[in-house]
């Protein structure tokens, strides 16, 4: 999941690792990241395949933490 998103978006690793579930635009294949330095939020397009991988990783996880603020796993 992380690799597909990283490759298709071109964002920095630190931006990707700081993403939360609410930062993924499932209707439009985008992610919202906080940029380096200015800390300004940017919407970045990702591939439809990356969205599929994100959905699969979210549905396969069983965890007590839910919601928009849960951090996406870097290893999933």
C-alpha positions in Angstrom: 0.0 0.0 0.0 2.6 2.5 1.0 4.9 1.7 -1.9 2.1 2.1 -4.5 1.1 5.4 -3.0 4.7 6.6 -2.7 5.5 5.8 -6.3 2.3 7.1 -7.9 2.2 10.4 -5.9 5.8 11.5 -5.8 5.5 12.8 -2.3 8.3 12.8 0.3 8.5 9.7 2.5 7.9 11.9 5.6 4.7 13.4 4.0 3.4 9.9 3.3 4.2 8.6 6.7 2.3 11.5 8.3 -0.9 10.8 6.4 -4.1 9.8 8.2 -7.0 7.9 6.8 -9.0 11.1 6.4 -6.3 12.4 4.0 -7.2 9.9 1.3 -9.8 11.0 -1.3 -11.5 7.8 -2.3 -14.0 9.4 -4.7 -11.2 11.2 -6.5 -7.8 9.4 -6.4 -6.0 12.0 -4.3 -4.2 12.3 -1.0 -3.8 15.4 1.1 -0.3 15.9 2.6 1.4 18.5 4.7 4.3 19.9 2.7 7.9 20.4 4.0 8.8 23.7 5.5 5.7 25.7 4.9 3.4 23.1 6.5 0.8 24.0 3.9 -1.6 21.2 3.0 -1.5 20.0 -0.6 -3.8 17.7 -2.6 -1.8 15.3 -4.7 -3.2 12.9 -7.3 -2.4 9.2 -6.9 -3.1 6.2 -9.2 -6.4 4.3 -8.9 -4.3 1.2 -8.1 -2.9 2.9 -5.0 -6.5 3.7 -3.9 -7.3 0.0 -4.3 -4.3 -1.0 -2.2 -5.3 1.5 0.5 -8.8 0.1 0.6 -7.6 -3.5 0.8 -5.1 -2.7 3.6 -7.9 -0.8 5.6 -10.4 -3.6 5.2 -8.0 -6.4 6.2 -6.9 -4.7 9.5 -8.7 -5.3 12.7 -8.0 -2.6 15.2 -9.7 -0.8 18.0 -8.7 2.6 16.7 -11.0 3.9 14.0 -11.8 7.1 12.3 -10.4 9.8 10.1 -7.4 10.5 12.3 -5.9 7.0 12.4 -2.5 7.1 10.8 -2.1 4.9 7.8 0.4 2.1 8.3 3.8 2.4 6.6 4.1 -1.4 6.5 0.7 -2.3 5.1 
